[in-house]
Amino acid sequence: MPEISRFYGIIIKLFFGDHPPPHFHAVYGEYVALFNIDTLDMIEGDLPPRARKLVVEWASTYQQDLKRMWMKQQFQKLPPLQ
């Protein structure tokens, strides 16, 4: 699964052949969660509250890029959370 970004120990991944709805994976240590790209809701898994907040903050900045990647199935690295 291609790594899209990495920040504060959180790894963001996207897999093009994955099931709907459009989503990305966030990995933080032993925690793994799936986030809906359209709503930024956590739809599966578990993350500590602080990590979840950071993921949503990052994803809100790059939401259109994530949608475009999912639709076009073209991988690109995105900057980390600043």
C-alpha positions in Angstrom: 0.0 0.0 0.0 1.7 3.3 -1.1 2.6 5.8 1.6 1.1 9.2 0.9 2.5 11.1 3.9 4.1 10.8 7.3 4.0 13.1 10.3 4.3 12.8 14.1 4.7 9.1 13.8 1.5 8.7 11.7 1.7 7.1 8.3 -1.0 7.8 5.7 -1.6 5.2 3.1 -3.9 4.7 0.1 -4.7 1.6 -1.8 -6.3 2.0 -5.2 -7.9 -1.4 -5.5 -9.6 -1.1 -2.1 -13.3 -1.2 -1.4 -15.7 1.8 -1.4 -16.3 4.3 0.0 -13.2 6.3 -1.0 -10.9 6.2 2.1 -7.4 6.2 3.3 -5.6 4.4 6.0 -3.8 6.0 9.0 -1.3 3.9 11.0 0.1 5.1 14.3 2.1 2.4 16.1 -0.2 -0.5 16.7 -3.3 1.5 15.9 -4.8 1.4 12.4 -7.9 3.4 11.2 -9.7 4.0 7.9 -11.0 7.5 7.2 -13.7 8.4 4.6 -12.2 10.9 2.2 -15.6 12.7 1.6 -16.6 13.1 5.3 -13.2 12.7 7.0 -15.1 10.4 9.5 -13.2 7.5 11.0 -15.1 4.5 9.5 -13.1 1.6 10.9 -10.4 0.9 13.4 -9.0 2.9 16.3 -6.6 5.8 17.0 -5.8 7.7 20.1 -7.8 11.0 20.2 -4.8 13.3 19.6 -3.6 11.2 16.6 -7.2 11.2 15.2 -7.3 15.0 15.5 -4.0 15.3 13.7 -5.1 13.0 10.9 -8.4 14.9 10.3 -6.5 18.3 10.4 -4.0 17.0 7.8 -6.8 15.4 5.6 -8.9 18.6 5.6 -5.9 20.4 4.0 -5.4 17.7 1.4 -9.0 16.4 0.9 -9.3 17.5 -2.7 -5.9 15.9 -3.5 -7.0 12.6 -1.8 -10.3 12.6 -3.8 -8.3 13.2 -7.0 -5.9 10.4 -6.3 -8.7 8.0 -5.5 -10.7 8.9 -8.7 -7.7 8.9 -11.1 -5.8 6.2 -9.3 -2.6 8.2 -9.6 -0.3 8.1 -6.6 1.4 11.2 -5.3 3.2 12.1 -2.1 1.6 14.8 0.0 3.4 17.1 2.4 3.2 16.3 6.1 1.2 18.3 8.6 3.0 21.6 9.3 
